[in-house]
Amino acid sequence: MRKKLFFSLLVCMFLSLCIFATVIVDPSRFILIGEPGVKLTQSINIINASTNPVDLTAVLYDWELNEEGKLEEMPIGTLVDSLGSSIKFSPKKFSLNPGQAQVVRFTVEVPTDATEHKGIVFFEEEIPVVGNQSGATVTTKIGATIYVAPENATLAFELLDTNVVLIGDGVYFLVEAVNKGTAHIRFGINYKLQTKSGMLLKEDTYSEQVLFPGKTSKLYYPVAILPSGDYRLALEFNFTGFTKTHNQAISFTLLGDNQ
């Protein structure tokens, strides 16, 4: 019996360009919005950057994030927000010689249930295991995530808690939020650490997070190791696709030896 070893070599969820040693996928994320029931068409560029020919197959999966925030794929149709049979790829199978490129077009029907749906398409290649006599293969995967939302999907972001906590010797800020809508919430956070008098000590940005409908997230963001004193942390939440921001400030005191 032929054996297969499945090994996900690289998935790029949040970058516009996804590169593995042999294949380039561009773009690697689509966020599509349209009228319910309307069909939308987009294109993915696939380039063979290796010195060997490759045989690729487009395979669509459902996916979600586990407790560690890592992507876990599963058969299409498993989740309620699956893209299911609403999406088609052309071509689905193709071969590329070294340096050759292929445009893969896909057509997807916008959901009619007022909810954003998602999927991930992997371009897979089976590679025989060198020296293995049993016919085992390794499946390499590189892909693009696809989000499709109807115009009537709702956005409802609620902050449950923002606070400053000590973890070991470090100062972190906690953000606990819930998505009460039916569309994905995408947000980034800018922060400024100041003294009580307003002198800037540090500022930085945390990149985009995605909060799925009906989900609650509880995230801890590292800030700095600080001596005792009085401080102020200014937070600015930025939401992808919107110019409106949410601002919040937290004043806190660190006692001697962070006790």
MARGURO-385773 format. One record per residue: residue in three letters; y, x, z negated of N, C-alpha, C in turn. Coordinates in steps of 0.001 Angstrom, whole numbers, padded with zeros to 6 digits, always signed. Each point is the difference from the previous one (the first is absolute). Layout:
N
ALAYXZYXZYXZ/...
***
This chain:
259
MET-001202+000854+000000+001202-000854+000000+001243+000883+000000/ARG+000958-000357+000805+001208+000796+000097+000844-000163-001249/LYS+000476+001103-000512+000813-000037-001206+001458+000238+000356/LYS+000890-000611-000787+001426+000189+000208+000639+000388-001320/LEU+000906+000949+000063+000811+000367-001153+001424-000414+000315/PHE+000560-000919-000798+001345-000498+000253+000981+000794-000857/PHE+000987+000601+000634+000942+000845-000716+001387-000235+000565/SER+000882-000551-000814+001362-000248+000438+000800+001285-000153/LEU+000373+000610+001120+000666+001291-000049+001496-000110-000241/LEU+000632-001031+000501+001439-000103-000205+000467-001404+000307/VAL+000808-000567-000917+000651-001279+000234+001461+000170-000358/CYS+000895-000348+000905+001429+000094-000285+000565-001413-000044/MET+000364-000451-001188+000472-001372-000142+001508-000113+000159/PHE+000721+001013-000442+001422-000178-000158+000821+000932+000888/LEU-000648+000682+000932+000705+000895+000899+000051-000606+001387/SER+001029+000405+000784+000111-000523+001353-000924+000744+000961/LEU-000455+001182-000388-000884+000794+000856-001183+000476-000829/CYS-001211-000205+000523-001210+000382-000727-000748+001048+000817/ILE-000280+001146-000615-000596+001109+000733-001239+000512-000719/PHE-001090+000148+000728-001183+000702-000470-000197+001178+000954/ALA-000925+000868-000310-000170+001216+000790-000264-000302+001471/THR-000614-001142+000288-000383-000262+001387+000746-001162+000645/VAL+000514-000933-000784+000580-001223+000560+001345-000297-000652/ILE+000943-000425+000823+001312-000440-000482+000126-001495+000261/VAL+000411-000759-001020+000235-001443+000120+001469-000270-000324/ASP+000694-000647+000903+001430-000245-000183+000393-001344+000615/PRO+000602-000909-000798+000282+000125-001424-001237-000335-000833/SER+000086+000254-001311-001149-000279-000851+000235-001200-000901/ARG+001133-000702+000186+000234-001231-000757+000807-000981+000839/PHE-000415-001264-000042+000708-001082+000669+000311-001083-001026/ILE+001250-000423-000058+000402-001151-000814+000583-001022+000975/LEU-000770-001052+000274+000361-000980+001023+000341-001336-000653/ILE+001062-000629+000490+000439-001305-000501+000244-000904+001200/GLY-000491-001234-000063+000194-000921+001112-000205-001439-000407/GLU+000219-000881+000942-000218-001425-000248-001492-000267-000152/PRO-000379-000879-000916-001428-000310-000205-000674-000422+001308/GLY-001149+000586+000271-000770-000355+001188+000356+000754+001250/VAL+001118+000730-000009+000420+000761+001178-000814+001285+000102/LYS-000302+000439+001222-000738+001242+000208+000975+001144+000259/LEU-000194+001106-000706+000830+001190+000120-000835+001140+000558/THR+000615+000825+000843-000704+001129+000607+000715+001299-000337/GLN-000775+001000-000403+000533+001322-000323-000917+001065+000594/SER+000474+001262-000034-000760+001107+000578-000142+001142-000996/ILE-001154+000665+000046-000271+001182-000798-000298+001146+000958/ASN+000620+001134-000227-000240+001178+000831-001043+000898-000664/ILE-001054+000321+000743-001081+000854-000494-000032+001251+000872/ILE+000066+001182-000645+000014+001274+000725-001118+000890-000528/ASN-000771+000561+000911-001030+000966-000376+000635+001392-000029/ALA+000268+000497-001216+000657+001295-000162-001000+001138-000160/SER-001279-000289+000208-001023+001029-000189-000348+000669+001324/THR-000938+000908-000081-000491+000676+001210-001317-000581+000481/ASN-000414-001122-000621-001258-000649+000371+000250-001462+000367/PRO-000812-000566+000882+000124-001432+000292-000409-000833-001205/VAL+000573-001203-000118-000347-000899-001099-000305-001381+000564/ASP-000928-000702-000668-000342-001379+000344+000384-000871-001193/LEU+000954-000884+000185+000575-000760-001099-000248-001496+000168/THR-000154-000677-001144-000154-001448-000042+000977-000568-001023/ALA+000744-001026+000383+000924-000665-000916-000774-001021-000833/VAL+000024+000172-001322-000710-000895-000913+000988-000500-001050/LEU+000097-001314-000156+000932-000603-000944-000696-000298-001326/TYR+000700+000280-001104-000527-000247-001341+001033-000753-000842/ASP-000498-000703-001006+000856-000430-001104+000180+001186-000941/TRP+001033-000047-000831+000169+001078-000978+000826-000482-001182/GLU-000163+000721-001094+000824-000225-001180+000108+001319-000752/LEU+000854+000044-001013+000165+001197-000811-000773-000156-001297/ASN-000730+001045-000389-000737-000061-001257+000925+000344-001166/GLU-000555+000117-001194+000815+000240-001185+000700+001350+000044/GLU-000539+000951+000765+000645+001305+000144+001013+000013+001145/GLY+000191-001156+000641+000946-000075+001105-000541+000539+001311/LYS-001323+000203+000106-000604+000508+001217-000513-001145+000865/LEU+000100+000184+001300-000424-001033+000940-001510-000122+000024/GLU-000480-001232-000049-001420-000298+000145-000163-001001+001137/GLU-000751+000403+001037-000207-000918+001111-001269-000803-000214/MET-000052-001142+000649-001160-000888-000095-000106-000790+001300/PRO-001148-000621+000257-000174-000712+001273+001087-001053+000227/ILE+000394-000139+001244+001027-000968+000357-000461-001405-000366/GLY+000906-000785-000569-000324-001354-000432-000374-000094-001456/THR-000009+001150-000702-000377+000004-001414+001092-000600-000876/LEU+001252+000316+000281+001124-000410-000843+000710-001225+000565/VAL+000702-000701-000867+000699-001221+000429+001177+000327+000909/ASP+000549+001235-000094+001130+000368+000856-000460+000841+001192/SER-001256-000159+000387-000557+000719+001139+000663-000422+001304/LEU+000121+000950+000928+000451-000347+001346-001126-000644+000806/GLY-001239+000199-000454-001144-000686+000593-000090+000161+001502/SER-000269-001104+000661-000175+000010+001458+001304-000223+000748/SER+001144+000039-000729+001282-000293+000639+000549+001183+000783/ILE-000688+001156-000040+000527+001207+000639-001023+000561+000983/LYS+000495+000451+001149-000853+000567+001040+000591+001329+000464/PHE-000879+000988+000295+000432+001316+000448-000466+000243+001433/SER+000855+000670+000774-000344+000321+001387+000604+001365+000374/PRO-000862+000973+000353-001462-000072-000041-000514+000181-001432/LYS-001199-000484-000232-000612+000137-001316-000785+001306-000112/LYS-000597+000421+001135-000712+001273+000044+000567+000830+001146/PHE+000135+001310-000226+000535+000870+001043-000325+001460-000333/SER+000073+000829+001012-000224+001444-000147+001263+000742+000392/LEU+000245+001137-000693+001174+000806+000298-000411+001455+000162/ASN+000414+000601+001089-000171+001426+000172+001076+000739-000792/PRO-000156+001295-000219+001019+000746-000737+001400-000179+000603/GLY+000971-000329-000863+001374-000198+000451+000293-001358+000609/GLN-001023-000809+000199+000186-001309+000635+000468-001039-001020/ALA+000762-000988+000476+000521-001064-000850-000471-001361+000503/GLN-000055-000953-000920-000393-001373+000325+000903-000965-000761/VAL+000526-000983+000692+000757-001070-000641-000958-001149-000288/VAL-000121-000350-001284-000839-001120-000410+000926-001154-000370/ARG-000128-001113+000708+000824-001166-000288-000792-000985-000860/PHE+000706-000649-000888-000656-001048-000776+000885-001235-000038/THR-000669-001129-000004+000673-001300-000085-000501-000702-001250/VAL+000932-000505-000791-000356-000648-001252+000742-001325-000109/GLU-000694-000999-000524+000618-001307-000215+000603-000045-001398/VAL+001260-000415-000074+000690-000091-001289-000666-001074-000850/PRO-000313+000296-001260-000676-000977-000863+000795-001301-000132/THR-000734-001085-000198+000625-001328-000131-000075-000530-001429/ASP-000409+000856-000948-000150-000456-001388+001152+000444-000898/ALA+001126+000423+000620+001200+000421-000740-000253+001216-000880/THR-001000+000811+000351-000368+001170-000794-000105+001229+000896/GLU+000478+001136-000501-000131+001253+000734-001446+000484-000048/HIS-000517+000421+001149-001356+000524+000105+000047+001476+000368/LYS-001129+000699-000221-000022+001431+000271-001386+000448+000459/GLY-000029+001157+000630-001257+000615+000404+000258+001459+000305/ILE-001065+000741+000217+000129+001394+000424-000961+000243+001148/VAL+000518+000591+001079-000847+000327+001142-000291+001489-000044/PHE-001279+000335-000026-000437+001390+000061-000472+000311+001415/PHE+000402+001149+000492-000563+000525+001241-001093+000979-000422/GLU-001239-000425+000200-001153+000693-000572-000757+000786+001061/GLU-000528+001135-000455-000860+000817+000859-001198+000455-000814/GLU-001186-000150+000570-001222+000487-000644-000304+001408+000497/ILE-000129+000915-000951-000261+001402+000327-001353+000404-000575/PRO-000931+000478+000813-001300+000437-000520+000157+001134-001018/VAL-000789-000041-001053-000002+001063-000996-000745+001205+000567/VAL+000686+001126+000069-000575+001207+000595-001227+000460-000799/GLY-001109+000227+000686-001204+000509-000640-000856-001060-000652/ASN+000480-001282+000026-000776-001069-000630-000975-000580+001022/GLN-001267-000081-000378-001048-000451+000923-000272-001501-000094/SER+000630-000690-000949-000301-001415-000210+000922-000927+000775/GLY+000937+000562+000763+000916-000826+000769+001188-000491-000784/ALA+000282+000616-001151+001131-000416-000824+001312+000308+000704/THR+000986-000842-000235+001324+000197+000568+001059-000179-001082/VAL+001153+000605+000227+001173-000210-000835+000995-000833+000802/THR+000510-001064-000595+000989-000834+000667+001384+000387-000480/THR+000811+000539+000901+001376+000338-000340+000886-001201+000313/LYS+001014-000196-000832+000873-001167+000147+001452+000414-000138/ILE+000826-000517+000886+001437+000155-000124+000618-001297+000492/GLY+000994-000510-000709+000410-001343+000371+001433-000372-000294/ALA+000247-001283+000172+001325-000581-000190-000139-001313-000755/THR+000898-000224-000945+000024-001271-000723+000878-000999+000744/ILE-000414-001261-000057+000702-001066+000721+000270-001147-000970/TYR+001270-000328-000170+000417-001139-000814+000612-001046+000930/VAL-000389-001254-000178+000540-001082+000831+000417-001142-000916/ALA+001289-000357+000059+000534-001037-000888+000671-001105+000805/PRO-000263-001258-000346+000747-001101+000625+001409-000061-000575/GLU+000915-000545+000775+001396-000080-000432+000178-000860-001251/ASN-000939-000901-000266+000126-000883-001163-000711+000542-001238/ALA-000461+001257+000049-000558+000617-001206+001131+000215-001004/THR-000302-000125-001274+001034+000056-001035-000011+001343-000712/LEU+001197+000444-000404+000183+001227-000767+000451-000369-001404/ALA-000737+000434-001009+000342-000341-001387-000416+001156-000906/PHE+000928+000931-000224-000247+001196-000799+000570-000211-001397/GLU-000819+000216-001012+000468-000168-001380-000349+001235-000826/LEU+001028+000578-000634-000218+001113-000917-000413-000553-001356/LEU-001159+000427-000473-000472-000438-001306+000453+000940-001108/ASP+000104+001290+000312+000390+000965-001024+000473+001281+000667/THR+001087+000565-000502+000440+001353+000341+000336+000683-001309/ASN-000556+001188-000194+000181+000651-001283-000216+001493+000157/VAL+000406+000751-001015-000226+001441-000050-001097+000282-001010/VAL-000957+000844+000378-001120+000325-000886-000225+001510+000004/LEU-000588+000487-001077-000413+001395-000085-001503+000096+000265/ILE-000367+000883+000916-001404+000283+000265-000158+001509-000134/GLY-000670+000426-001058-000031+001422-000306+001391+000462-000365/ASP+000483+001034+000664+001361+000492-000237+000994-000554+001008/GLY-000477-000787+000942+000857-000453+001085+000560-001394-000193/VAL+001184-000209+000558+000645-001309+000019-000348-000687+001314/TYR-000480-001227-000091-000332-000818+001162+000763-001315-000094/PHE+000198-000642+001148+000451-001387-000081-001079-000920+000561/LEU-000174-001105-000686-001010-000992+000337+000631-001125+000800/VAL-000668-000385+001076+000411-001174+000778-001212-000918+000124/GLU+000109-001192-000561-001041-001013+000137+000598-001177+000764/ALA-000632-000359+001097+000547-001043+000869-001116-000872+000541/VAL+000370-001220+000404-000963-000924+000578+000575-000560+001303/ASN-000865-000187+000970+000373-000632+001261-000457-001454-000048/LYS+000947-000900-000133-000312-001425-000081+000131-000702+001345/GLY+000245+000767+001047+000139-000591+001322-001272+000106+000816/THR+000133-000195+001314-001145+000068+000912+000156+001111+001030/ALA+001061+000803-000135+000198+001166+000861-000034+001263-000848/HIS-000303+001121+000614-000045+001270-000721+001418+000424-000388/ILE+000137+000556-001197+001262+000560-000455-000087+001511+000136/ARG+000960+000587+000702+000047+001451+000185+001285+000514-000630/PHE-000143+000870-000987+001195+000459-000711-000095+001477-000353/GLY+001161+000649-000040+000126+001370-000479+000985+000005-001159/ILE+000011+001093-000747+000859+000083-001189+000787+001306+000026/ASN+001329-000110-000143+000855+001153-000246+000340+000022-001483/TYR+000019+001182-000591+000375+000047-001408+000974+001142-000269/LYS+000818-000187-001034+000916+001026-000480-000164+000119-001508/LEU-000266+001208-000448-000096+000287-001425+001327+000587-000456/GLN+000593-000605-001008+001305+000414-000489-000021+000191-001518/THR+001000+000757-000480+000226+000023-001435+000691-001296-000401/LYS+000128-000202-001301+000654-001211-000487+001435-000099+000507/SER+000650+001153+000175+001389+000021+000467+000121-000175+001511/GLY-001143-000002+000721+000029-000241+001441-000172+001232+000862/MET-000211+001184-000589-000207+001203+000803-001369-000051+000676/LEU-000024+000243+001297-001232-000069+000767-000879+001212-000285/LEU-001244-000249-000370-000977+001049-000256-000995+000154+001146/LYS-000369-001110+000605-001001+000032+001059+000024-001305+000767/GLU-000271+000083+001284-000165-001208+000812-001092+000237+001026/ASP-000698-001061+000329-001106+000134+000930-000362-001378+000543/THR-000925-000020+000959-000444-001235+000642-001508-000059+000013/TYR-000543-001160-000326-001433-000234+000152-000211-000886+001220/SER-000913+000434+000853-000182-000634+001298-000598-001398-000125/GLU-000115-000640+001131-000380-001406+000076-001346-000303-000644/GLN-000017-001067-000775-001216-000591-000545-000192-001373+000648/VAL-001254-000413+000145-000294-001321+000574-000673-000853-001062/LEU+000566-001178-000236-000554-000936-000978-000491-001236+000745/PHE-001313-000245-000079-000608-001089+000751+000263-001352-000672/PRO-000054-001084+000768+000201-001345-000571-000975-000285-001137/GLY+000549-000536-001084-000820-000371-001143-000407+001148-000886/LYS+000436+001219+000324-000404+001176-000757+001101+000455-000961/THR-000446+000624-001092+000903+000609-000970-000243+001500-000001/SER+001065+000771+000011-000131+001452-000062+000666+000522-001264/LYS-000588+001040-000564+000550+000654-001183-000025+001493+000282/LEU+001173+000559+000315+000083+001371+000474+000856+000840-000944/TYR-000425+001255-000192+000739+000944-000829+000530+001118+000899/TYR+001309+000232-000061+000639+001008+000827+000511+001149-000872/PRO-000422+001250+000257+000481+001123-000804+001466+000316+000274/VAL+000721+000385-001055+001420+000341+000126+000222+001474-000347/ALA-000243+000380-001280+000271+001376-000423-000527+000207-001404/ILE-000051+001263-000420-000212+000364-001400+001378+000276-000590/LEU+000361-000713-001045+001365+000039-000516+000028+000373-001473/PRO+001081+000657-000424+000198+000222-001442+000476-001284-000657/SER+000075+000013-001328+000482-001185-000712+001444-000304+000403/GLY+000362-001269-000049+001350-000407+000380+000028-001429+000481/ASP+001199-000412+000404+000219-001351+000517+000161+000060+001511/TYR-000694-000896+000696-000025+000047+001457+000168-001397+000599/ARG+000283+000017+001310+000110-001240+000765-000721+000213+001320/LEU-000869-000953+000353-000738+000050+001266+000436-001174+000861/ALA+000604+000299+001152+000460-001041+000930-001008-000151+001133/LEU-000502-001207+000208-000997-000281+001029+000601-000878+001087/GLU-000319+000323+001244+000400-000829+001138-001237-000310+000837/PHE-000337-001279+000117-001146-000449+000794+000490-000356+001401/ASN-000639+000600+001016+000317-000285+001398-001193-000683+000649/PHE+000263-001058+000741-001067-000802+000600+000031+000155+001516/THR-001145+000396+000568-000099+000223+001436+000358-001271+000770/GLY+000925+000146+000953+000425-001133+000810+001183-000750-000559/PHE+000520+000436-001151+001121-000691-000636+001056+001012-000433/THR+001253-000409+000027+001090+000854-000469+000296-000228-001473/LYS-000421-001125-000547+000242-000304-001408-000873+000886-000886/THR+000603+000494-001079-000735+000833-000958+000039-000637-001384/HIS-000874+000487-000866+000006-000420-001406+000248+001236-000851/ASN+001006-000075-000882+000362+001132-000842-000252-000325-001464/GLN-000471+001006-000719-000292-000181-001415+000172+001333-000717/ALA+000540-000024-001221+000202+001205-000789-000736-000113-001330/ILE-000581+001104-000433-000735+000049-001265+000590+001128-000847/SER+000488-000316-001175+000460+001017-000938-001123+000291-000992/PHE-000202+001287-000301-001088+000350-000916+000354+001263-000772/THR-000672+000165-001126+000232+001149-000876-001321+000726-000235/LEU+000055+001331+000122-001153+000836-000332+000283+000702-001316/LEU-000896-000112-000937+000137+000651-001297-000492+001451+000099/GLY+000229+000764-000995-000423+001395-000023-001471+000139+000260/ASP-000369+000999+000840-001391+000253+000388-000640-001201+000691/ASN+000852-000874+000602-000488-001180+000714-000880-000873-000874/GLN+000327-000089-001279-000785-000828-000914+000691-001325-000218/
***
